[in-house]
């Protein structure tokens, strides 16, 4: 390892140390002013204010102690109301995150702008010092040397540690965000600049997500710098994540319009047809109606038409935020995907089951919406909670990203994404896209199968000279990029002869070619 790369690691570690250090050192002081500013529901405030009187103006040095004390008092209120059967007084709104964030004081709150700037500069500069000499110099070609002996990329202790940290981060982000309010405060300056509002845990997540895509996207651009297709594809996911998924939605909020990611399509965007979302768009005037119509057009027109001409790669590998993170941050782990037949069978059942779940949930949601909740009662909310927890949080978040170092970078896309299942059906049965193979040139090196992030045994197709037409294929093109013989080629052609074209078959008495 060169001196420059070692320096880069040291600088990144310094940035990481500052980021972790920002978690500590704050104090938490709840005042009557903060209480009245945060809790706008008068019935809730009437109950909470006397219950937390003992906390007012008291200084807490620990986030955990402050949260524990506040939650304990809310639980006592609810326990009393339930015992008296005063169900209307039970407080279901969780104020813990907002109260904890607003009660935070100290050096971090006063200097968050400069601390964030230092962390970003350290992280970016250190990453570039490490990435540029490793991938941007030396002999031309894609560098995957010693990848199966690396403690990060081959399920070693570094990979296990990083995967565990990612899983824990997602668990805290989704269900215990009040424990990371210091990190949310850290990105307040960015949120205030874009939308005029303070940051939430979701803004923190979007910020970290975007930084990861950009930094690791630069790595992709350098690693595959001799491949035009990979250059354009990587630039595309970096643009769509930064502009459409991060910056533009926040600007919309600053204009008092609904937060909206214009590239997010149902059923991946499973909340699109929720009643609150429909009402918000309808009540937002022209821009809201445009968002509604745009979303519907994407579902019923853009998906089938674009998938017909380009396959599912137009979305999964060029536009999607989940795919963008998988292709950039997840690229070092693509070789860990399971290529077994058993895994493929599990994949088919799981991903299509999620799609069916999403369709049924949406159908019931719309039926209840137009019947004003008279048709199916509370079934809509119950389905929303189950889907949101199991699929929206656990599967797509905790497992989908946290399992990169364990099962490869496309766990969510391969086993759980309902939009990928929808796109995949279009690609499999009505599309011009395929990966053509030249079986006569294949030397069975196995690179294509090894680096297929979707678990496809590409070599088996290449050896037979058979076109690869699989619903799971996202058209990332890495199989073609790592092939030393130019056997594989991504093509959009006539549907005729697309499947089982020019297959080389090997029989017990010799080989024959079926034309």
Residue pairs with C-beta under 8 A, 6 or more apart in sequence:
2 133
4 129
4 130
4 132
4 133
5 129
5 130
5 133
5 134
7 126
7 129
8 125
8 126
8 127
8 128
8 129
8 130
8 131
9 126
9 130
10 126
11 122
11 125
11 126
11 129
12 122
12 123
12 126
12 127
12 130
13 126
14 122
14 126
15 118
15 119
15 120
15 121
15 122
15 123
15 126
16 123
18 115
18 118
18 119
18 122
19 119
19 183
19 186
22 108
22 115
22 119
22 182
22 183
22 186
23 180
23 182
23 183
24 182
25 106
25 107
25 108
26 63
26 104
26 105
26 106
26 107
26 108
26 109
26 182
27 59
27 60
27 61
27 104
27 105
27 106
28 59
28 60
28 61
28 62
28 63
28 66
28 100
28 103
28 104
28 105
29 57
29 58
29 59
29 60
29 103
29 105
30 52
30 55
30 56
30 57
30 58
30 66
30 70
30 99
30 103
31 56
31 57
31 103
32 49
32 56
34 99
34 102
34 103
35 45
35 48
35 49
35 52
35 56
35 99
36 45
37 102
38 95
38 98
38 99
38 102
39 45
39 48
39 95
39 99
41 93
43 89
44 91
44 93
44 95
47 77
47 89
47 91
48 73
48 74
48 77
48 91
48 95
51 73
51 74
51 76
51 77
52 70
52 73
55 69
55 70
55 73
60 66
60 69
63 100
63 178
63 179
63 181
63 182
64 179
66 100
66 103
67 96
67 100
67 178
67 179
70 96
70 99
70 100
71 96
74 91
74 95
74 96
77 91
78 90
78 91
81 87
81 89
81 90
81 91
82 90
96 178
97 177
97 178
97 181
97 200
97 201
100 178
100 181
101 178
101 181
101 184
101 185
101 198
104 181
104 182
104 185
108 115
108 182
108 185
108 186
109 185
112 185
112 186
112 188
112 189
113 189
115 186
116 186
116 187
116 189
116 190
119 186
120 211
123 211
123 215
124 215
127 215
127 218
127 219
128 218
131 215
131 218
131 219
131 222
132 222
134 143
135 143
135 219
135 222
135 223
135 225
136 222
136 225
140 226
141 226
142 223
142 224
142 227
142 481
142 482
143 223
144 335
144 451
144 482
147 153
147 154
147 332
147 335
148 154
148 335
150 156
151 157
151 158
151 159
152 158
152 159
152 162
152 332
152 405
153 159
153 332
153 333
153 335
153 336
154 336
155 336
155 405
155 406
159 333
159 405
159 406
160 405
160 406
162 405
163 402
163 403
163 404
163 405
163 406
164 402
166 401
166 402
166 404
166 405
167 398
167 402
167 403
169 402
170 397
170 398
170 401
170 402
171 398
172 179
172 180
173 180
173 201
173 204
173 205
173 397
174 393
174 397
174 398
175 393
177 184
177 201
180 201
180 204
183 204
184 199
184 200
184 201
184 203
184 204
185 199
186 204
187 199
187 203
187 204
187 207
188 198
188 199
190 199
190 203
190 207
191 197
191 198
191 199
191 200
191 203
191 250
192 198
194 247
194 250
194 251
194 253
194 254
195 250
195 251
195 253
195 254
196 253
196 254
197 253
197 254
199 207
203 250
206 245
206 246
207 246
209 241
209 246
209 321
209 325
210 241
210 242
210 245
210 246
212 325
212 328
212 329
213 237
213 238
213 241
213 242
213 321
213 324
213 325
213 328
213 329
214 238
214 241
214 242
215 328
216 328
216 329
216 331
217 234
217 235
217 237
217 238
217 324
217 328
219 328
219 331
220 230
220 234
220 327
220 328
220 331
221 231
221 234
221 235
223 331
224 230
224 231
224 234
224 481
225 231
227 477
227 481
229 477
229 481
229 490
230 477
230 478
230 481
233 317
233 318
233 327
233 476
233 477
234 327
234 328
236 318
236 319
237 317
237 318
237 319
237 320
237 321
237 323
237 324
237 327
237 328
238 324
238 328
240 263
240 318
240 319
240 320
240 321
240 324
241 321
241 324
241 325
244 261
244 262
244 263
245 261
245 263
245 264
245 321
248 262
249 259
249 260
249 261
250 259
252 258
252 259
252 260
252 287
253 259
257 284
257 287
257 288
258 277
258 280
258 281
258 284
258 288
258 291
260 291
261 269
261 321
262 291
262 294
263 319
263 320
263 321
264 272
264 321
265 295
265 298
265 299
265 302
265 303
265 315
265 419
266 272
266 273
266 295
266 298
266 299
266 362
266 419
267 355
267 358
267 359
267 362
267 418
267 419
267 422
268 320
268 322
268 417
268 418
268 419
268 420
269 295
270 358
270 361
270 362
270 387
270 388
270 391
270 392
270 418
271 277
272 295
273 362
273 365
273 366
273 369
274 365
274 384
275 365
275 368
275 369
275 380
278 292
278 369
280 288
281 288
281 289
281 291
281 292
282 288
282 289
282 292
284 291
303 315
303 422
303 423
303 426
304 426
304 430
306 314
306 315
307 314
307 315
307 423
307 426
307 427
307 430
307 431
307 433
308 426
308 430
308 431
308 432
309 431
309 432
309 433
309 492
310 432
310 433
310 475
310 492
311 427
311 431
311 432
311 433
311 434
311 473
311 475
311 492
312 420
312 423
312 424
312 426
312 427
312 433
312 471
312 473
312 474
312 475
313 433
313 473
313 474
313 475
313 476
313 477
313 490
315 323
315 419
315 423
316 323
316 413
316 420
316 423
316 474
316 475
317 323
317 327
317 474
317 475
317 476
317 477
320 419
322 396
322 400
322 412
322 413
322 417
323 410
323 413
323 474
325 401
326 404
326 409
326 410
326 412
326 413
326 453
327 409
327 476
329 404
329 409
330 401
330 404
330 408
330 409
330 410
330 453
331 409
333 404
333 405
333 408
333 409
334 408
334 409
334 410
334 451
334 452
334 453
334 478
335 408
335 450
335 451
336 405
336 406
336 407
336 408
336 409
337 407
337 408
337 409
337 410
337 414
337 452
337 453
337 454
337 455
338 407
338 408
338 455
339 449
339 452
339 455
339 456
339 457
340 455
343 455
344 455
344 472
346 415
347 414
347 415
347 455
347 472
350 415
350 416
351 414
351 415
351 416
351 417
351 418
351 420
351 421
351 424
352 421
354 391
354 395
354 416
354 417
354 418
354 421
355 418
355 421
355 422
357 387
357 391
357 418
358 387
358 391
358 418
359 418
360 383
361 383
361 384
361 387
364 376
364 379
364 380
364 383
365 380
365 383
365 384
367 375
367 376
368 375
368 376
368 379
368 380
369 380
373 380
391 416
391 418
395 412
395 415
395 416
396 412
396 416
396 417
399 411
399 412
399 416
400 411
400 412
400 413
400 416
401 412
403 411
404 411
408 414
408 453
408 455
409 453
410 453
410 454
410 474
413 420
413 454
413 474
414 420
414 453
414 454
414 455
414 472
420 472
420 474
421 471
424 471
424 472
425 471
427 433
427 469
427 471
427 473
428 469
428 470
428 471
430 495
431 495
432 492
432 493
432 494
432 495
432 498
433 475
433 490
433 491
433 492
434 467
434 468
434 469
434 491
434 493
434 498
434 499
435 458
435 461
435 467
435 468
435 469
435 473
435 475
435 479
435 480
435 488
435 489
435 490
435 491
436 467
436 468
436 488
436 489
436 491
436 501
437 461
437 462
437 464
437 465
437 466
437 467
437 468
437 487
437 488
437 489
438 462
438 465
438 486
438 487
438 489
439 462
439 463
439 464
439 465
439 466
439 487
439 504
440 465
440 504
441 485
441 486
441 487
442 459
442 462
442 463
442 465
442 485
442 487
443 484
443 485
444 459
444 463
445 483
445 484
446 459
447 479
447 482
447 483
447 484
448 458
448 459
448 462
448 479
448 480
448 482
448 483
448 487
448 488
449 456
449 457
449 458
449 459
449 460
449 479
450 482
451 478
451 479
451 482
452 458
452 478
452 479
453 474
453 476
453 478
454 470
454 472
454 473
454 474
455 472
456 468
456 470
456 472
456 473
458 468
458 479
458 488
461 467
461 468
462 487
462 488
463 504
464 503
464 504
464 505
465 502
465 503
465 504
466 500
466 501
466 502
466 503
466 504
467 498
467 499
467 500
467 501
468 488
469 498
469 499
475 490
477 490
479 488
480 486
480 488
480 489
480 490
502 513
502 514
502 515
503 514
504 511
504 513
504 514
505 511
505 512
505 513
505 514
